[in-house]
Amino acid sequence: MARSKSSHRWMQRHVNDPFVQRAQREGYRSRAAYKLLEIQEKDGLIRPGQAVVDLGAAPGGWSQVARQLVGRHGSVVALDILPMEPVPDVTFIQQDFQSQEALDALHAALGGRPVDLVISDMAPNVSGVNAVDQPRAMYLCELALDFARDVLRPGGSFVVKVFHGEGFDDFVRQVREAFAKVATRKPRASRPKSREVYLVARNYVS
């Protein structure tokens, strides 16, 4: 019964959420699209003609935004282990992005073009137990960073969702070692009670 009431409250918040309503009106697949749009407004990371890789892309809200911003001469490749409905002009690879097969498919999709930006809005399935959820979340962040370091061109950029808690400070240090400039963002579309923030890392150096 308690779980049912909790689920009902979540659904009520979700249905009444202004960003959910706006996403439905404007054709975005998730409210998360507005997080990337606000980061873009502040930092201007995505530019026409760029090659962008979206990690953990499903359901595709961030891929939609990136596709609009890179324009007709840009490329967006989305990777997820889960299925995703096609996004026009976005190449989707349904594989574990850690696998060699996924990397091979990515390079084939880009035709040898260097990657300008890696974006990741990944989060683990939440158990409600912080001692379990936080390590899982940080592990995904570290995997995303490793991937970015493998594929980014020198001077490239990286955006990743991170949760405050154990491992956060150490991860920020790792990102600062790899990028010349790192900023923390908390978009308005990120729910106030959420511990999530976004690291915006620029000028990949190593």
C-alpha positions, -999 to +999 in steps of 0.1 A: +000+000+000+028+024+009+045+017-024+013+022-043+008+056-026+044+066-034+039+056-070+007+076-072+025+107-058+053+103-083+028+100-112+010+131-100+042+151-099+053+138-133+020+147-150+019+181-134+056+188-141+058+219-164+089+205-182+070+172-189+041+193-203+064+214-223+082+184-238+048+170-249+039+202-265+072+207-283+078+171-294+107+162-271+108+126-259+117+135-223+119+165-200+157+159-199+159+177-233+156+210-214+186+202-192+208+200-223+192+231-239+199+251-208+235+238-207+238+248-243+224+283-237+250+288-210+280+271-225+274+269-262+291+235-265+272+222-296+279+239-328+269+234-365+290+207-382+301+189-351+302+151-345+284+143-312+281+110-294+251+105-270+258+078-244+228+060-228+207+078-252+172+062-248+146+075-250+163+101-272+156+136-258+193+146-258+198+131-293+169+153-306+185+184-291+220+176-304+206+168-339+189+202-341+220+220-331+247+203-352+227+211-384+227+193-417+265+190-418+269+176-383+265+140-371+249+125-340+255+089-330+234+076-301+244+045-281+224+025-256+221-011-245+183-005-245+162-002-277+153+033-288+127+045-314+145+061-343+153+098-342+155+114-377+191+117-389+205+102-358+225+069-361+215+046-333+238+017-321+221-007-297+251-021-280+270-019-247+292+012-254+321-006-236+323-033-262+347-033-291+317-039-314+302-006-303+334+013-309+338-003-343+302+006-352+307+042-339+338+047-361+321+032-391+291+056-385+314+086-383+335+075-413+367+083-395+355+117-384+368+128-350+343+132-321+339+168-309+316+161-280+305+132-258+273+137-238+259+114-211+227+116-191+231+081-179+218+070-145+214+035-129+181+018-121+174+032-086+170+008-057+163+035-031+194+024-011+220+051-014+248+028-005+239+008-036+228+035-060+257+059-055+285+035-064+264+024-095+260+060-106+297+068-101+306+037-120+286+048-150+303+082-148+337+066-149+328+045-178+315+075-197+348+094-190+369+064-201+348+063-233+352+100-239+390+098-235+391+070-261+371+088-288+374+126-283+396+147-305+421+170-287+402+200-276+369+181-275+342+185-248+323+162-224+290+166-206+281+141-179+255+137-152+270+131-118+253+126-084+266+143-052+278+117-027+306+093-022+331+093-051+319+127-065+350+147-055+374+121-068+355+119-101+357+157-105+394+155-100+397+129-128+378+151-152+399+181-143+430+160-151+417+153-186+401+187-195+415+222-192+382+237-181+354+221-160+322+237-147+293+224-127+257+231-138+223+225-122+197+232-149+163+244-139+148+213-154+167+192-129+144+185-100+154+206-069+155+176-046+177+156-069+214+152-061+222+153-098+244+180-114+262+181-147+299+185-153+307+205-185+343+198-194+360+216-223+393+214-241+403+177-238+440+175-231+449+139-223 
